[in-house]
Amino acid sequence: MKLLQISDLHIDSSNSIENLNHRVDTLHKALLKQLPKNDEDELVLCFLGDMIDKGKPENYKVLGQVLEHFFALFKSTGFNYSVEFLPGNHDLCKNADGELTLERYNEFIGKYVGYTYCPGASLTPRAHTPCTGESVHLRVYEDAALLLVSTVSHSEHTYGSIDFAQLENRIDLLKDENERLNKPFLVVAHHALISAGNEDGSPIRNAATLAKLMGEEHFIGFLHGHTHGYKNITIEKCRIIGTGPFFKDISNINNQFNLLDIREGIIHSIDNYRYYADLKQYSPTRVFQLDNRQLANRGTATTTYASDATNTVYTGGSVNTVYAGSSVNTIYQKILCDMQHHRQRNNLFINIRTSMQNFGGEVVSHFKEHLEYAKNMLKDKPPSSMKYNHGQYLTTKSNQDGMDFIVNLLKDRPYSVRAILPLVDFEEVVARTIGNRGRDNLPSLTIIQFSQDFNDPSTLNMTMYFRSLEVNYFLRVNFCEAYLLAEKIAKQIRQIKSLNLTIHAFKAEYYIRHRKGNKVSRIDLTTSDSLVYSLENEEYSVLADLFEGKRDTRNFADASFINNMAIAIDKVKENGDLPMCISESFLRLKKTTEEFVYSKERTPRAIDLEEHVQEIENAINDFINALRTQGEHKRTIPL
């Protein structure tokens, strides 16, 4: 589940609809770089109040136009999104009696959601009629239960307050309804829990009661706006996360929003997107990343999962390494679930026994988007978009096709133990490791073995051995490769109807974000002379595009792109001036990349390098911003 935290739009009827919609466009464009189109993962759009400015009813008309554009964009790209609303103090409008209420706000959000908030009909100091109606709503999602808490449904709107009777009632309701739905809670509100400074009197006044509740119940987060700046504080195990204004102009504060990645009741990451007016774009910064140690500390209880139709069981818990059954997707989901919490395992064992028809049907149904990539991985030569593939190792130097060899051997000797495809030999291991410290490519898949089953010749035995296996992305590709190889054999040996697939991985890892380590980015193919040409001709947008492409691969082990850029910058400096912002930001990027390469050579676990990878991404973003800023400056200089 992904959650978009947006607050403090402060829309006014005098605002330009064109400008507001353009800002929404830039948000959408920025998210598309991180969230793929037609992503099936839940995306919750949370608007945390102060939707309009100064309680003017006419502002809701402009707000409606902006939100219609907002939702149309997300619908057009196939996002599986839902919407939640929280009121802020600026959303209160005067009624006929001159009292501030949420009546107009409730009328507005009623077009989008099936709930409203206690209107707070008597909020002025002269009248203290208790509020009737709901001020807390419970919204249950797959990965967490959201508690939408109004902090303005009380008798004074200059500060926040919570109706704790309703809040505790909603918590009890979820517990009593079904023990299976006893999910962790994420509180969403407008006002902050903690004061931002001596002059800030607006936070929730009865916050101590909430802090006590956090110690008693499973709260994973408290999301808020109103503070006009990003905040990230932890109380007990609850993370307090604030965001700055989305539209409102405030001196020295970027307009911004947060994107949270929440899985199985755990906040895995927070990206803070900030708007840069000179570039007219949002740029993300990873402000929180749950590391493997934090995951490991969240419990190691043993679990046993009932399996699919074969009645096999999956041994669960912190040391689980064995998975067996007849459904490839069921097994994959179990592995994914376990590995999200324990990011590295040694000696992972997978066994799938099923019919060829069922195996192929599941692969096509669940992993279809990875099939084309798997086909490219098995071609006899890597396509131009790949640095290497498995197919290049499945052909001998005399051009003997490996799969033809396997098929012919099985036709002649179906139970042979020599039907093997080694993808690497010892000479290559030595050549690509000693002196290179592992920089050269060495296939993670090291050997594949086939035979027909002695007791049932209609079954193809297939074993794949990996020195290293990434499960969040590449395991799906590997399942597709297994399907393509097995299918090729079954088409030529008609007797084969079933598959017994075994996968051994010496080390298995889960990457929170996919690294396209095999992808060739354009800058990898760009020479230092070409980079010199772009710098001398001030083609800064071209360079920015090249570095964006490299950033999106999240693969920085090959630092040749940095070395080439360093050579180019030195040459340009010799021949003339180079803008200082470009020179200085590149030096920071170069230093960060060198530190990563140094750590990678000495750190055996890729998951321990996540922080370094994020630092490089941030440094590349700074360099891209410098390039684009200089490019914008060039265009604005009169000729």
Secondary structure, 3 states (H helix, E strand, C coil): CEEEEECCCCECCCCCHHHHHHHHHHHHHHHHCCCCCCCCCCEEEEECCCCECCCCCCHHHHHHHHHHHHHHHHHHCCCCEEEEECCCHHHCEECCCCCEECHHHHHHHCCCCCCCCCCCCCCCCCCCCCCCCCCEEEEECCCCEEEEECCCCCCCCCCECCCHHHHHHHHHHHHHHCHHHCCCEEEECCCCCCCCCCCCCCCECCHHHHHHHHHHCCEEEEEECCCCCCEEEEECCEEEEECCCCCCCECCECCEEEEEEEECCEEEEEEEEEEECCCCEEEEEEEEECCHHHHHCCCCCCCEEECCCCCCEEECCCCCCEEEECCHHHHHHHHHHHHHHCCEEEEEEEEEEEEHHHHHHHHHHHCHHHHHHHHHHCCCCCCCCECCCCHHHCECCCCCEHHHHHHHHHHHCCCCCCCEEECCCHHHHHHHHCCCCCCCCCCCEEEEEEEECCCCCCEEEEEEEECCEECCCHHHHHHHHHHHHHHHHHHHCCCCCEEEEEEEEEEEECCCCCCCCCECCHHHHCCHHHHHHHHHCCCHHHHHHHHHHHHHHCCCCCCHHHHHHHHHHHHHHHHCCCCHHHHHHHHHHHHHHHHHHHHHHHCCCHHHHHHHHHHHHHHHHHHHHHHHHHHHHHHHCCC
